[in-house]
């Protein structure tokens, strides 16, 4: 699964989402876009404890 596929799927689901959950959907999409921008291609397999800025 790629970040692009996840973003596309979430955008599609957002179309049918209840208005009361739009903020949550937008947040989830923003998180995946941020991970993609930071070069994290496989978030579920990434060890975030070794990334820069981690304490």
Order of alpha helices (4+ residues) and beta strands (2+ residues): alpha-alpha
